[in-house]
Amino acid sequence: MKLVYMGTPQFAVAPLRSLHAAGHVIAAVVARTDKPAGRGKVLTPPPVKVAAEALGLTVLQPKRVREPGFIEALRALAPDVIVVAAYGQILPGEILTLPKFGCVNIHASLLPAYRGAAPINWAIIRGETETGVTIMQMDAGMDTGAILLQERIPIADRDTAGTVTEKLSLLGARMVSDALSRMASGELRPQEQDHAKATLAPPLTKADGLIGWTAAARDISNRARGLNPWPGAYTRLDGRIIKLLETEAIGGSAGPGMLTSPEPDILAAGTGRGLLRIITLQPEGKRPMTAADFLRGHRDAVGKKFM
């Protein structure tokens, strides 16, 4: 097929490369605009732009997809289909109906579950044991379109949003190539979603990372996994921020947030139910470290309280 590809973050890179390798004619790649990043706020291109340029593809970066000039540029390209993967803006009806085969989205959840901007994060935060990728026909709603293909994978106990994103990116890369081939041959039959079973995955903010210590240890651990690498789960000790990078729920009890060391070199905090073992953490202004290293440098930490 002749297609236009729309995507921005790392999740969207593997599907782009897969479509290119499969021989589809990629008329253009559309990515969000370059953004300042890092401590120096250096203007940085999104991962999809970098990947597209490495493949020698034309890249478009409109500030808004509703711009008449951009829509006319798309119309001039005359794609058979537009493939979307975590682009980051809602497409207007003029774009949704522009290609012969419409717009196809690679969504990182088992729709109708986790519609929205952060499906991987919320699936882990809410303790799901499996997730997957849905290839869907886009419509005017938020991830409400008909399902074309769907595959599921397990979420392992140690998985984070980062590791699951990588797995689903590769899965989506394989599935979208299959979907386009089957669409062209007329094999795929769209299936309407069961809208009564829909759940939402709203955008994340840094405030979502603040730990509430009255929650159960398992729920806090799931939140830490679901927010890794961004925005990160964090708490405060002696007025300074500490990020919790790797944790697990264990037996035992202590007051919510109270630090304890049930065994040498093991650091845990009390919660509303059970203890949260802290395996790796990152104090403000420091590098990531193990709990054992932290205890060696903070011998008075046990008995203090995370806030």
C-alpha positions in Angstrom: 0.0 0.0 0.0 0.9 3.6 -0.3 0.6 5.1 3.2 1.3 8.0 5.5 2.7 7.1 8.9 1.9 9.2 12.0 3.8 8.6 15.2 6.0 10.3 17.7 7.6 8.3 20.6 9.9 5.3 20.7 6.8 3.0 20.7 6.1 4.0 17.1 9.6 3.3 15.8 9.5 -0.5 15.3 6.2 -0.4 13.4 7.6 2.2 11.0 10.6 0.1 10.3 8.5 -3.0 9.9 6.2 -1.2 7.3 9.3 0.1 5.4 10.9 -3.4 5.4 7.7 -4.9 4.1 7.9 -2.8 1.0 5.0 -0.4 1.5 5.4 3.0 -0.1 5.7 5.4 2.8 4.8 8.8 1.2 5.5 10.7 4.3 6.0 10.3 8.1 4.3 12.8 10.4 5.7 13.4 13.8 5.2 16.0 16.5 7.5 19.0 16.6 10.9 19.0 18.1 10.9 19.7 21.9 13.4 20.9 24.4 14.8 18.0 26.4 17.3 17.4 29.2 18.8 19.8 31.7 20.1 22.0 28.9 16.7 22.1 27.2 18.3 21.3 23.9 15.8 21.1 21.0 15.5 17.4 20.3 13.6 15.6 17.5 11.1 12.8 18.5 12.3 9.2 18.0 10.1 8.6 15.0 11.6 11.6 13.1 15.1 10.3 13.8 14.1 6.8 12.5 12.3 8.2 9.4 15.3 10.3 8.4 17.6 7.3 8.8 15.4 5.5 6.3 15.4 8.4 3.9 11.8 9.2 4.3 10.1 12.6 4.1 9.1 14.0 7.5 6.3 16.5 8.2 5.9 18.2 11.6 2.8 20.3 11.7 2.0 22.1 14.9 -1.6 21.1 14.6 -3.1 18.4 12.4 -6.1 20.6 11.8 -4.1 23.1 9.8 -5.7 23.5 6.4 -2.2 23.5 4.7 -1.3 20.2 6.3 -4.6 18.6 5.4 -4.1 19.7 1.8 -0.5 18.3 1.8 -2.0 14.9 3.0 -4.6 15.0 0.3 -1.9 15.7 -2.4 0.0 12.6 -1.2 -3.1 10.5 -1.9 -2.4 7.6 0.6 -4.3 4.4 0.5 -4.2 4.3 4.3 -2.9 6.4 7.2 -1.2 4.4 10.0 -1.2 6.0 13.4 0.9 4.9 16.4 0.9 7.2 19.5 1.0 10.3 17.4 -0.3 12.5 20.2 -3.1 14.6 18.6 -6.7 13.8 17.8 -7.3 13.6 14.1 -10.2 15.6 12.6 -12.8 14.0 10.4 -11.3 15.4 7.2 -8.2 13.2 7.8 -10.0 10.2 9.1 -12.0 9.9 5.8 -9.2 11.0 3.5 -7.6 7.6 2.5 -9.4 4.8 0.7 -8.9 2.4 3.7 -9.2 5.1 6.3 -6.9 5.5 9.3 -5.6 2.6 11.2 -4.3 2.9 14.8 -1.9 0.7 16.7 -3.2 0.9 20.2 -1.3 -0.6 23.2 -4.2 -2.2 25.0 -6.8 -4.8 24.6 -9.6 -2.5 23.6 -12.2 -1.6 24.9 -10.0 -1.6 28.0 -7.7 1.4 28.6 -8.8 3.8 26.0 -6.6 7.0 26.1 -3.1 8.3 26.2 -1.4 6.0 28.7 -2.8 2.5 28.3 0.4 0.6 29.2 0.9 2.6 32.4 -2.6 2.2 33.7 -2.8 -1.5 33.0 0.3 -2.0 35.2 -0.9 0.4 37.9 -4.2 -1.4 38.2 -2.5 -4.8 38.5 -3.4 -6.3 35.2 -1.6 -9.6 34.4 -2.0 -9.3 30.6 -2.2 -6.6 28.0 -1.8 -6.5 24.2 -2.1 -4.6 21.0 -5.3 -3.7 19.1 -5.1 -2.7 15.5 -8.3 -0.6 15.0 -10.1 1.4 12.4 -10.1 4.9 13.7 -13.3 6.9 14.0 -14.2 10.3 15.6 -14.1 8.9 19.2 -11.2 8.3 21.6 -10.1 4.8 20.7 -13.7 3.7 20.0 -13.3 2.4 16.4 -13.8 -1.1 15.2 -11.2 -3.8 16.0 -9.3 -5.3 13.1 -6.8 -7.4 14.9 -6.0 -8.1 18.5 -3.2 -10.1 20.3 -2.4 -10.4 24.0 0.8 -10.9 26.0 1.3 -11.5 29.8 2.6 -8.8 32.1 5.4 -10.3 34.2 5.8 -9.5 37.9 9.0 -7.4 37.2 7.7 -5.7 34.1 7.6 -1.9 34.0 6.0 0.5 31.7 9.3 0.7 29.9 9.7 -3.1 29.3 6.1 -3.6 28.3 6.3 -0.6 25.9 9.2 -2.3 24.1 7.3 -5.7 23.9 4.1 -4.1 22.6 6.1 -2.0 20.1 7.5 -5.1 18.5 4.2 -6.9 18.6 2.5 -3.9 17.0 5.2 -3.9 14.3 4.4 -7.4 13.3 0.6 -7.0 13.6 0.3 -3.8 11.5 2.1 -5.3 8.5 -0.2 -8.3 8.7 -3.3 -6.1 9.0 -2.4 -4.0 5.9 -1.9 -7.1 3.8 -5.2 -8.5 4.9 -7.0 -5.2 4.5 -5.8 -5.0 0.9 -7.1 -8.5 0.1 -10.4 -7.9 1.9 -9.8 -10.6 4.5 -10.3 -8.4 7.6 -13.8 -7.9 9.0 -14.0 -5.1 11.5 -15.6 -6.0 14.9 -17.4 -3.3 16.9 -16.1 -2.8 20.4 -18.2 -3.7 23.4 -18.5 -0.1 24.6 -20.1 -1.0 27.9 -16.8 -2.6 29.0 -14.7 0.4 28.2 -12.1 1.7 30.7 -10.0 4.8 30.5 -6.2 5.5 30.5 -5.9 9.3 31.0 -2.6 11.2 30.5 -0.1 11.0 33.3 1.3 13.9 35.2 4.2 14.2 37.6 1.7 14.4 40.4 0.6 10.8 39.7 4.0 9.7 41.0 3.5 10.8 44.6 3.1 7.8 46.7 0.2 7.6 49.2 1.5 5.3 52.0 -1.9 4.3 53.3 -2.4 2.2 50.1 -1.6 -1.5 50.1 2.0 -2.5 49.4 1.1 -4.4 46.2 -0.8 -1.3 44.9 2.2 0.9 45.6 4.5 -1.5 43.9 2.2 -1.7 40.8 2.2 2.1 40.7 6.0 2.3 40.8 6.2 -0.2 38.0 3.6 1.5 35.9 5.3 4.9 36.3 8.8 3.6 35.4 10.5 5.3 33.6 8.1 8.4 33.5 7.0 10.2 35.5 8.5 7.9 38.2 7.1 7.1 41.7 8.5 9.3 44.4 8.2 10.1 48.1 10.0 12.5 50.5 12.5 11.8 53.3 13.8 14.7 55.4 12.2 17.1 52.9 14.1 15.7 49.9 12.6 13.7 47.0 13.4 10.0 46.6 12.4 8.1 43.5 11.5 4.4 44.0 12.7 2.6 40.9 12.2 -1.1 41.9 10.1 -2.4 44.7 8.1 -5.4 45.8 5.3 -6.2 48.3 6.4 -8.4 51.2 4.9 -9.6 54.4 5.1 -7.7 57.7 3.8 -4.4 59.0 4.8 -1.0 60.1 3.1 2.4 60.2 2.4 3.9 56.7 5.7 5.3 55.4 7.7 4.1 58.4 11.2 2.8 57.3 12.3 -0.5 58.7 15.0 -3.1 57.9 13.6 -6.6 58.5 17.0 -8.1 57.5 20.5 -6.7 57.1 20.8 -4.6 53.9 17.0 -4.8 53.3 15.0 -1.6 53.3 11.2 -1.6 53.6 8.5 0.9 54.3 5.1 0.4 56.0 1.9 0.7 54.0 -1.8 0.4 54.6 -1.3 -3.4 54.1 2.0 -5.2 54.2 5.6 -3.9 53.7 7.0 -2.4 50.5 10.5 -3.6 50.0 12.6 -1.0 48.2 15.2 -2.7 45.9 16.6 0.3 44.0 16.0 4.0 44.6 17.3 7.4 43.6 17.8 10.1 46.1 17.4 13.7 44.9 20.6 14.8 43.1 22.1 11.3 43.3 22.6 8.4 41.0 20.3 5.3 41.3 21.5 2.9 44.0 20.5 -0.3 45.7 18.8 -0.2 49.1 22.0 -1.7 50.7 24.1 1.2 49.3 21.5 3.7 50.5 21.5 2.2 54.0 25.3 2.4 54.2 25.1 6.1 53.5 22.1 6.8 55.6 22.5 4.7 58.8 19.9 6.8 60.6 17.2 6.2 58.0 15.5 3.3 59.8 12.8 4.7 62.0 12.3 7.7 59.9 9.1 8.2 57.8 8.5 8.6 54.1 6.1 11.5 53.5 
